[in-house]
C-alpha cells in the first residue's frame, strides 16, 4: 500500500521514543519573568491629560500588567515595552465617548482592557467587567482591590449568560473579542433595547460594520459609525465601531 500512513511499527517507535528531545517536549514551559512597567517617556503629557490626578493609579495598573499580568498569561511578554501606547492609553481615550455617570459593561475584559482603563480615567462611571475564565477573574479582583477602584465589579460569566447579572446598562465596551457581526449577538442584548456598543477595532472596522449592517434591524440599531479618538494625544488614534440602539 502506498501513501503517507504510518505502519504499526512506526507508531510504536514513536510512542517509545526516549532521550533529550522527547523529554524536552514534555517539559512544561517556564513562566515569563516579571517585568517593570515601561516609562511613559514622551507619552507623559498625553497620560496626564487622560488620567489627571489619577495618573499614579494608572501607573500602578500598568505595573500589574507588566508583572503579574505577564506571569499569569494575561499579557504577552513582548507587549511589555508598549503597554502604555498600545494598550492602556489606547483604551483610556475611549472615555471621551462615554456620557457622565454611565453604567458600563466591559465584555471579555481579560486584563481589564478597556474596562479598568476607563475606571481609572473616569471614576464617575459604574463598571462591570464580564469575564468567563477564573484565573482572569481572580487577577482582576486582586487588581481592583489593590487600586481601590470603587464602582467596579467582576462577573464571571460568558457575555451571553450575563444579562441577568449586570443590571441596567448604558454602554457596552469590547476589545479583541470577536468580529462585529458576531459581537452584536453577545453584547447588544445586554443593553435591553437602549444604549450603545463601543467596540474597539483595527483597520477592518469599516468592513466589519458593513457586514454587521445586515443584523441592524434585528437588534433595533438606530445608528452606526466608525470613529477615531485620541488622535490629538497619540501617534495612532483608537478606532471604535459605535452602534446606538
ChimeraX attribute file (.defattr): number of C-alpha atoms within 10 A of each C-alpha:
attribute: neighborCount
match mode: 1-to-1
recipient: residues
	/A:1	4
	/A:2	4
	/A:3	5
	/A:4	6
	/A:5	9
	/A:6	9
	/A:7	9
	/A:8	9
	/A:9	9
	/A:10	11
	/A:11	11
	/A:12	11
	/A:13	11
	/A:14	11
	/A:15	10
	/A:16	9
	/A:17	11
	/A:18	10
	/A:19	7
	/A:20	9
	/A:21	9
	/A:22	13
	/A:23	11
	/A:24	10
	/A:25	9
	/A:26	9
	/A:27	8
	/A:28	8
	/A:29	8
	/A:30	7
	/A:31	10
	/A:32	14
	/A:33	12
	/A:34	18
	/A:35	18
	/A:36	14
	/A:37	20
	/A:38	15
	/A:39	13
	/A:40	16
	/A:41	8
	/A:42	8
	/A:43	15
	/A:44	12
	/A:45	12
	/A:46	18
	/A:47	24
	/A:48	14
	/A:49	13
	/A:50	23
	/A:51	21
	/A:52	14
	/A:53	11
	/A:54	15
	/A:55	17
	/A:56	14
	/A:57	18
	/A:58	26
	/A:59	19
	/A:60	15
	/A:61	22
	/A:62	21
	/A:63	19
	/A:64	22
	/A:65	29
	/A:66	25
	/A:67	19
	/A:68	18
	/A:69	25
	/A:70	22
	/A:71	19
	/A:72	16
	/A:73	15
	/A:74	17
	/A:75	18
	/A:76	14
	/A:77	18
	/A:78	9
	/A:79	14
	/A:80	23
	/A:81	16
	/A:82	14
	/A:83	21
	/A:84	24
	/A:85	18
	/A:86	16
	/A:87	17
	/A:88	23
	/A:89	26
	/A:90	23
	/A:91	24
	/A:92	27
	/A:93	26
	/A:94	24
	/A:95	20
	/A:96	14
	/A:97	13
	/A:98	17
	/A:99	12
	/A:100	12
	/A:101	12
	/A:102	17
	/A:103	21
	/A:104	27
	/A:105	31
	/A:106	28
	/A:107	32
	/A:108	26
	/A:109	26
	/A:110	25
	/A:111	21
	/A:112	29
	/A:113	23
	/A:114	27
	/A:115	27
	/A:116	26
	/A:117	24
	/A:118	28
	/A:119	24
	/A:120	25
	/A:121	25
	/A:122	21
	/A:123	16
	/A:124	16
	/A:125	21
	/A:126	19
	/A:127	27
	/A:128	25
	/A:129	28
	/A:130	27
	/A:131	24
	/A:132	20
	/A:133	14
	/A:134	11
	/A:135	13
	/A:136	21
	/A:137	22
	/A:138	12
	/A:139	18
	/A:140	22
	/A:141	15
	/A:142	13
	/A:143	21
	/A:144	19
	/A:145	12
	/A:146	13
	/A:147	15
	/A:148	11
	/A:149	16
	/A:150	15
	/A:151	14
	/A:152	21
	/A:153	17
	/A:154	20
	/A:155	17
	/A:156	18
	/A:157	19
	/A:158	15
	/A:159	23
	/A:160	14
	/A:161	13
	/A:162	20
	/A:163	18
	/A:164	9
	/A:165	13
	/A:166	20
	/A:167	13
	/A:168	17
	/A:169	21
	/A:170	19
	/A:171	25
	/A:172	24
	/A:173	23
	/A:174	24
	/A:175	22
	/A:176	15
	/A:177	15
	/A:178	14
	/A:179	17
	/A:180	23
	/A:181	17
	/A:182	13
	/A:183	18
	/A:184	19
	/A:185	14
	/A:186	17
	/A:187	26
	/A:188	24
	/A:189	15
	/A:190	29
	/A:191	22
	/A:192	15
	/A:193	14
	/A:194	17
	/A:195	20
	/A:196	25
	/A:197	27
	/A:198	23
	/A:199	28
	/A:200	25
	/A:201	23
	/A:202	14
	/A:203	8
	/A:204	11
	/A:205	19
	/A:206	17
	/A:207	10
	/A:208	18
	/A:209	20
	/A:210	13
	/A:211	12
	/A:212	17
	/A:213	14
	/A:214	10
	/A:215	14
	/A:216	18
	/A:217	9
	/A:218	8
	/A:219	14
	/A:220	14
	/A:221	19
	/A:222	12
	/A:223	11
	/A:224	18
	/A:225	13
	/A:226	17
	/A:227	17
	/A:228	15
	/A:229	20
	/A:230	21
	/A:231	12
	/A:232	9
	/A:233	17
	/A:234	17
	/A:235	10
	/A:236	14
	/A:237	18
	/A:238	21
	/A:239	24
	/A:240	24
	/A:241	20
	/A:242	19
	/A:243	23
	/A:244	19
	/A:245	17
